[in-house]
Amino acid sequence: MSKIDLTQYEKKMIVRHMQEKDIEQIFELQQVCFPNMEPWKRDHLESHLKIFPEGQFVVEFDGQIIGSCSSLVVNFDEYDDRHTWDDITDKGYITNHDPDGYNLYGIEVMVHPGYRGMKIGRRLYEARKDLARELNLKSIIIGGRIPNYHKYEDEMTPREYVEEVRSQSIYDPVLTFQIMNGFTVMRINPNYLPDDDLSSKYATLMEWNNIDYRARTKRHFKTSNPVRIMVIQYMMKNIDSFEEFKKQCEYYVDVAADYGSDFAVFPEIFTTQLMSFLEEKVPSKAVRRLSDYTEDYIEMFTHLAVKYNVNIIGGSHFVEEDEKIYNISYLFRRDGTIEKQYKIHVTPNERTWWGIQPGDAVKVFDTDCGKIAIQICYDIQFPELARYAVDQGANIIFVPFCTDDRQGYLRVRYCAQARAVENQVYTVISGTVGNMTQVENMDIQYAQSGIFTPSDFEFARDGIIGECNPNVETVVVGDVDLEILRRQRKSGTVRQLQDRRHDLFQLDYKLKTEVKPERT
């Protein structure tokens, strides 16, 4: 007898994280599991994968998806006792996922009926338990269906039904399974899933406690999470050398450090001050000569960020790449790493005088003070970019700008304040002032820089943390509180992020998007 090739008998069952390539199979699985309930939409699952990919699992058997589950992290104490599935999931998009929360909340489990009895559900629940232990979460909470309740609805209340299932007098395919997996009933919520007729719209709120949970004292007593920002309203004046420019920049970074700032913010294209000694009158040629200073500029701000222990938004600078000129803003982290954001929308002036090309990537950057975004001047006037950045976790949007008159400045300011309100986010604008009589197309400047908040009781009056006097060289220092922002997004007077009507409208981003930072 020849040696048996065992591989021909193998059928691999794998529990792994969900991937975008699985979405179509998950749609098919949902139609089989819940034929009478409203299915996921593609943008639901794409949102899950963008926001919390670690919490989405599938079971793959011999190349076929036969089970899946979705979840997010919440601070459950912030939700009403009678919350619904829509409340806890932001209508299925999980944009309310809270990385600092205490509880893993399960929002969906599906097992193909043809494979029941193979412990598929148990494998998914074990994956969730492992994740809760890995993330050091207090518990897993689920809103469980009771799909056999409709058979007993005329005989008993939901509570009586649950008690009968708990005593094993009645079998319920969901509730019995959850009890067997260590979950205990906390309460019963009515109207949890409006299209769940089998459960008569009821759900059992259940919890599994992580006995390995280690309490984190700082999380228990965290009442504020301040981030200090210094905005530089930079004076554009004629200078004689790069060394003179460098001294001015270091002076402001030193001031920011003296005030204990986490961020120092410079204005858009303030490096055009270097043109005052370049002796090139043709703007299109002057901008290319200016780009020769890119490495000096990067080395200077990288050194200053580390030396003074301040994250620096380095305004923006004209950079030549592949014979094209871009308007680029750099983030210089105080740990020495660097990021960059290209200006997406180019003004007619930039295009005509300097031949500036637009970028095509929207980025959100990690910092030691949370996620931030940079939107250069004109970009803040396009609300889609800010909305995308906030959906990807940005808490602060920095807006370096350069405007020559009051009308231009007001466009930037009004839009920055609108973005703060409509996205429940902090916005920071930093502009140039002064005159450069020797530089074509940069001769006059107008600005009043400031730090803006959403509009609600816990924020600053008029939504303004601080602002500079107009058209003078100065700075403004202010604290933004990320904990207040987090609370207001959950329970503010209005909740623009939670109350969006995803059923009526959504944004389809065709831009190249990057959330994870590119370390330089």
N, C-alpha and C positions, 0 to 999 in steps of 0.2 A: 504493500500500500504506500503510495507516495505521500510526501509530507503535505499536510493540510495547510492551505493558505487561509489563515484566520481572518485576514482583512476583508475577505468577501462576506464574512458574517457580521462585520462591525456596523453598527448604526449609532452614530455619535449624538449624545444629548449634551448640549452646552448651555449654561446660563451665563449670559454676557450682557454688557451694556448695549442699549439700543443704538442703532446707527441710522443715518438718513436713508440708506439703501433698504432698510426694513419697512419703511412707511407703507408702501403699497400692500405688503403682506399683512401688516397690522390692520389696515382697512378691511381686508378680506376676512381676517380673524374676527373683527368686531361685528361684521354682518352675520357671521355664523353664531357668535356668542349672544349678541343682543339685537336680534333682527327688528324689534319693535321700538328701539330707543334711538335717539338722535346720535349719529356717529361722530367721531372725531373729524375735524377738518385738517387738511395738510398743514395749515399755518399753526394749528394747535400743537401738533407734534414737533414741528420745526422750532417753535418757541420753547418747548420742553428741552430740546437738545441744545439750544443756545444758552438757556438760563441755568439749567441744572442737569447736565448730562449724566452725572453720577447717580442720579435718582431714578433713571429710566432703565428697565431691564427687559430682556426677552429670553425665552427658552427656544433654542433651535434644535430640532431633531432631524437628523439626516438631511440637513439643508433647508428644512421647512420651519417657519415660525409657528409654534403651536401654543405659545403662551406669552403674555406680556404684562407689565405693570408700570404705573407712573406714580411719581410722588414729588413732593416739595418739602422744604423746611419752613416752619412757621414758629412764632412764639404764640402758642395756643391761647394763653391768657388774654391776648388782645382781641379775641373773637367772641362774639355774642354766643350765649348758650344755645340759641336757636338758629345758628348760622345754617346756610344752605350750601350745597355743592358749588354753586356759582360764587358765593361769598368767599369760600376758602380757596378757590382756584382762580379767581379773577376771570370767571366765565371760561375756564379751561386753558387760559394762556399762562398761568402761574407766574405772571410778572410781579406778584406779591411775594415770591420766594425770598426768604430772609436768611442769609448765610449765618447770621448771629442768633438765630432762633434756637429753641430748646427741643422742638418736637418734629419728627419726620411724619408728614401727613400723607397717607396713601389715598390716591384719588381714583385708581382704576386697577383692577386685576381681571385678566381674561385667560381662560383655558379652553382650548378647542375641545368641543364635546366628544370628538372621536378619540381623544387621548386621555380622557378622565380615568382615574384609577392608577395613573402612572406617577403620582406625587408631583405633578407639575406645579400646582398651586403652592404646595409646601416648599418647593425649591425657590419659588419667587419670594415667599415670605421669609425664608432663611436669608436670601440675598439682602432683603430690606433690613433684617436684624443685624447682619454683618455690617451694613452701611451705618446703622445707628450707633453701633459700637465704635466703628472707625471714626465717626464724626463726633463722638462723645455726646450724643443726644440723650435727653432724659427718657424719651418714650417714643413709640410709634402710635399714632392715632389714625383711625379709619372710620369712615362713615359707611357702615355695612348695609347692604340691601337685605331684605327679608322676603325673598321672592315667593315663598309658599304662603305668605300671610293672606293673600287674596282668597285662599280656600277656606279660611277660618274667620274672615272679616265679620260675618254675620253672627258668629258665636262668641267672640271674645275681643277685648281691646288689644292694641299692640303690646302693652305691658304684659297682659296675661299670656299672650302668644309667646313672648320672649321667655317668660318664666317656664312655660311648658317645654320650650326648646332646651333651656338650660337644664331642666330635670330629665331630659332625654325622652320625654313623653311624645314629642313631635320632632320630626327630622326636618331641618331647613338646610338646603345645600350650601348656603353661604354662612349663616350664623353658626350652625353646628361646626363647620370647618374652622371658623375663626376661634371659637371657644376651644377646639381641640389644639389650636396653635398658640394657646397661652394668652389670648385676648380676653379682657373682662369688659362687661357692659357698663358704660358710664351713664348713659341716658338714651332716650329715644327722641329723635328730631322729626317733626312733621314737615311735609313739603320739601324734603331734602332734594329729591330728584323729581321734578314735575312730570317727567315722561315715564317714570317707573310705575306703571299700573299694577304690575304683579305684587309690588310691595305696598300698594296703595299710597305711594309717595312717602312712606315712612322709611327711616334709616336708624340703625342702632349705632350710636357713637361708642366706639370701643378703643381700648388702650392696652398696649403691651409695654411694660416697664423694663427699662434697661438696667439690670442690677449692677452692671459694670460702670454706670455713669459716675463721673467724678465732678462734683460741684466746682464751678469756677467762680470764686468770690467776686472778681471784678465784674462779671456779667450780672450778678445779683444786685450790685449797688451802683450800677452805671446810670447816673442821672444826666450826664452831659458828655459830649465828645467833641470838644472845641478844636477847630483848625484856624490858626491865625494866618491872615493874608496881608501882605503889604503891597499896595498898588503904586507903581511909580508913574507919575505924570511927568514925562521926560521933556526937557527943554531942548529943542533943535536949534543949534547955533553953530556958526562956523568954527571949525577946529583945524589944527595944523598937522595932526598925525594920529595913527592908530593908538599910540601910547596915551595920548590925551583922552581918546574915547575910552580906553581901558580903565583909566583912573576914574572917570565919571561912573562907569558901570560898577567898579569895585566899591566906590563910595556908597552907592545905593544898596548893594548887597550887604555891606557892613552895617548899614543902618537897619536893614531887615533883620539881621542876626541880633543886633542890640535889643530889638523889640521882641525877640523870641519867635520870629515868624516861621511858619512852616513853608510858606510860598512867598517868593518875590516875583512880581509880574511886570514885565517891560512891554512897551507898545509895539504895534505893527511897524515893520520896515524902519525902525529907528536907526538902523545901521546905515541908512542913506545919508546920515550925517557925515559919513566918511567921504561922500562925493564932494564935500566942500573943499577938500584939498587935492582931489584927483585931477582937476583942471581939464575935464572933458565936458563940453557943453552939449553934445548930442545925447539925449536921454538914452536911446537904445544902446549906444556905445558905453555910456557911463555905467549902466546897470551891469554890463558884462565885466567891466573893470572892478566894480564893487564885489562881484562874485569871487574874485581872486582872494578876497579876505575871508572866505568861508572857513577854512581850516583854522585861521587865527581866532575867529569868532568862536568856533566850537571849543577849541583848546582853552580859551579864556574862561568861558562860562562853566565848562566842566571843572576846571580848577577852582573857581569861585564857589560852586555849589558844594564841593567837598570841603574846602577850606573853612567856609562859614556855616556849614551844616544847614543849608537852606535849599529846598527845591526851587528851581528857577524856571519860570516861563520866559524864555529868552526872546520875547517879542516875536518878530519874524525877520527874515533875511532873504534877499534875492540870491538864489543858488542856481548855478548852471549844471545841468545833467543831460548828457547826450545831446549837447549843443542847443538845449532848450532852457529857458529861464523859468523857474518856479518861485512862488512866494511860500516859504516854509517857516513854520513855527516849531521850535525845538523845546522839549522838556528835558531839563538837566536835573536828574535826581541827585539828592545829596549823598547817595551811595556810589556815585560816579557813572551810573548808567544813563543812556540817552535815548530819547524817542523823538519822532518828528511827525508833524501833521501838515500836509500840503493844503494850501487854500483851494477849496473846491470851486467856488464861484469867483470868476475874475471880472472886475469892473471894466466898463468901456474905457476908462482912463488908463488903467493898467495895460489893457490890450493895445491901445493906440500908441501910447508913449513908450512903453517898455517891452511890448511883445510877450507879456507874461502868459504862461500856459496853465490850464487848470489841472488840479490833482483829481484822483478818482477813488480815493479810499477814505472812509469815515472810521476813525479810530477812537477807542476808549482805553485809557492807560491805567494800570495799577500803580499806586503810590503808597507810601507808608501812612497816608491820610485817606485811604480809600480810592475809589475809581474817579477819574476826572476826564474831561474832554477839552479840546482846544478848537475853537471855531473863529477863524480870522476875519474880523471886520464884516465884510459883505455876507459871509456865511451865516451869521446870526440872524440875517434878515430872511432866511429860508427855514420855516419852522420844522420841516421834515427832519433836518439834520439833528436838531436838539432833541426831538422826540425819539429818534433812533438811539442817540447817545444815552438818554435816560433809561430807555428800555434795556440797554445793555449794562446798566448799573451805575452810570455817572451821577455823582452827587453835586459836583461843581463843574460849571462850564466857564472856561477862561476865554476872554474875547480881547485879544490885542487889536487895536484899531488905529487908523490914521485918517483923519478927515481935515479938509481945509476950511470948512465953513460950518456955521451953526446948524444948517439944515442937514448936512451930512452927519454931523455928530448926533443929532436928535434921532435920525433913523436908526443908528446903532443903539442908542440908549433905550428908546421906546421898545425896540424889538428885544433887547436883552431883558428888560423888565417883563415884557409879555411872555418870553420863554420861561422866566422864573415862575410866573404865576401858573401858566398852563401845564407845566411839567413838574411842578413842585420840586424845584432845583435851585441852587444858588448860582448866580451869574456874576462875573467879575469883568469889568471893562477897563482897559488901560490905554490911554491915548497920548499923542504927542502934542506939544504946544510950541510956540515961538516962531521965528522966521529964519530962513536960510537964503539970504539974498544972492548967494553965489550959485545956487543949484536950480537948474531948470526943472519945473513941474513939482518942486518940493519947497516952494518959496514961502507959503503961509500954512499955519496949522491952527486947529481949534479943537479943544477937548475939555471935558469935565469928567474925570474918571470916577468910578464908584464900585461898590459891592452891594448887590441886590438880593432880596429874598422873596419867597412866595408871600402872599398876603393872607395872614390869619393871626389869631390872638397871640400865639407864642413867638411870633417873629417881630422884627423891628417895626416901629411905627412908620407908615408910608412905604414899607418894604425896602428901606434903605438902611443898611448897616453903617455906611459911611460914604462920603463923596468929597472930592477935592473942590477947592474953589476953581472956577473956570479960568482957563488960559494963564495959569501961573505954574512955575516949576515947584512941585511939592509931592508929597506922598499922603496916602491915607492907609491906616492900619485898622483892621477889624477882625473879629472872631465870628466864624460861621459854626453852628452847632449841628453836627451830623445826627446826633441823637434826637434833637427836636425835629429835624427833617424826617427821620424815620417814623417817629410817632405821628406826625401830622399826615404823612402819606397813608397811615393806617386808620386814623381816627379824627382827622381834621374836620372843620366846619364844612368844607367841600373837599372832594377827593378826585381830582381831575384824572389821575392815572387809573384809579379803580373804576371810575364811572364812565369810561369810554365805551361807546356802543360798537363793539367789535362785530356785532351782528349786522350793522349797517355800513360800516366803513373800515378800511384797513389800508396801510401803506405797503406798497410793493417796491422794495428797495432793489434797484438794479446796480447800485454802486458796489465797488469792491469794498468789503467790510472786514475790519480786523478788530477783534476784542482783546485777544491775548497780546501782550506787549512784545515787540521785537527788541531784544537787548542788543545794544551796540557796543 
